[in-house]
């Protein structure tokens, strides 16, 4: 991952609505959700939701597949894992074993 992509991802998630949408899609897992389900769950009007979903798709945080009249959105979990790896790559000056005592989360290297 490069700095430009990481910055784009963080800029996209800086919106409270987009962060809520992404977290909801993470919770939904590989099945994802159609736009109407997202809007209903978060009480976001369709036009507003469309704007936020487009921003998330532009940042590659979500993928979208057309299913008849509906669009199904899925969180890009691989990209989020790559982002976490990018943020923690230099943990403890490149010696992640030194970080083990301070890192209780299994996401840490």
C-alpha positions as CSV (number, residue, x, y, z in Angstrom):
1,X,0.0,0.0,0.0
2,X,1.2,3.5,-0.7
3,X,0.7,6.7,1.2
4,X,-1.7,8.1,-1.4
5,X,-4.1,5.2,-1.1
6,X,-3.9,5.2,2.7
7,X,-4.7,8.9,2.7
8,X,-7.7,8.4,0.3
9,X,-9.0,5.7,2.6
10,X,-8.7,7.8,5.7
11,X,-10.3,10.8,4.0
12,X,-13.3,8.6,3.0
13,X,-13.7,7.3,6.5
14,X,-13.5,10.8,8.0
15,X,-17.3,11.1,7.4
16,X,-19.4,9.7,10.2
17,X,-22.0,8.3,7.8
18,X,-19.4,6.6,5.7
19,X,-17.7,5.1,8.8
20,X,-21.1,3.8,9.9
21,X,-21.8,2.3,6.4
22,X,-18.4,0.6,6.3
23,X,-18.8,-0.9,9.8
24,X,-22.3,-2.1,8.9
25,X,-20.9,-3.8,5.8
26,X,-18.1,-5.4,7.8
27,X,-20.7,-6.7,10.2
28,X,-22.7,-8.1,7.3
29,X,-19.7,-10.1,6.1
30,X,-19.2,-11.6,2.6
31,X,-23.0,-11.5,1.9
32,X,-23.0,-7.7,2.0
33,X,-26.1,-5.6,1.8
34,X,-28.2,-3.9,-0.8
35,X,-28.4,-0.2,-0.7
36,X,-32.0,-0.2,0.7
37,X,-31.0,-2.4,3.6
38,X,-28.1,0.0,4.4
39,X,-30.3,3.0,4.3
40,X,-33.0,1.4,6.5
41,X,-30.5,0.2,9.0
42,X,-28.8,3.6,9.3
43,X,-31.8,5.8,8.6
44,X,-30.1,7.6,5.7
45,X,-32.1,8.9,2.8
46,X,-31.4,7.2,-0.6
47,X,-29.9,10.3,-2.2
48,X,-27.6,11.0,0.7
49,X,-26.6,7.3,0.9
50,X,-25.8,7.1,-2.8
51,X,-23.3,10.0,-2.4
52,X,-21.6,8.2,0.5
53,X,-21.6,4.8,-1.2
54,X,-20.0,6.4,-4.2
55,X,-17.2,7.9,-2.1
56,X,-16.6,4.5,-0.4
57,X,-16.4,2.8,-3.8
58,X,-14.0,5.5,-5.1
59,X,-11.7,4.8,-2.2
60,X,-12.0,1.0,-3.0
61,X,-13.4,0.4,0.5
62,X,-16.5,-1.3,-0.9
63,X,-17.3,-3.2,-4.0
64,X,-20.7,-3.1,-5.7
65,X,-22.5,-5.7,-7.8
66,X,-25.7,-5.1,-9.8
67,X,-28.4,-7.7,-8.9
68,X,-31.4,-6.9,-11.0
69,X,-32.8,-3.6,-9.8
70,X,-30.6,-3.6,-6.7
71,X,-26.9,-2.9,-6.0
72,X,-25.2,-5.1,-3.4
73,X,-22.3,-3.6,-1.5
74,X,-19.6,-5.5,0.3
75,X,-16.8,-4.2,2.5
76,X,-13.3,-4.7,1.0
77,X,-11.8,-6.4,4.0
78,X,-8.5,-7.3,2.3
79,X,-7.9,-3.6,1.7
80,X,-8.6,-2.8,5.3
81,X,-6.2,-5.5,6.4
82,X,-3.6,-4.0,4.1
83,X,-4.2,-0.6,5.6
84,X,-3.6,-2.0,9.1
85,X,-0.5,-3.7,7.9
86,X,0.7,-0.4,6.4
87,X,0.1,1.4,9.7
88,X,1.9,-1.3,11.8
89,X,4.7,-2.3,9.4
90,X,7.3,-0.3,11.3
91,X,6.0,-1.3,14.7
92,X,8.7,-1.1,17.4
93,X,11.3,0.0,14.8
94,X,10.7,-3.1,12.7
95,X,10.9,-5.5,15.6
96,X,7.2,-6.5,16.2
97,X,8.2,-9.0,18.9
98,X,8.9,-6.0,21.1
99,X,5.4,-4.8,20.6
100,X,3.8,-8.0,21.9
101,X,3.5,-6.8,25.5
102,X,1.6,-3.6,24.5
103,X,-0.5,-5.1,21.7
104,X,-3.3,-7.3,22.9
105,X,-5.2,-7.2,19.6
106,X,-4.6,-10.1,17.2
107,X,-4.4,-7.5,14.3
108,X,-1.0,-6.4,15.5
109,X,2.0,-8.0,13.7
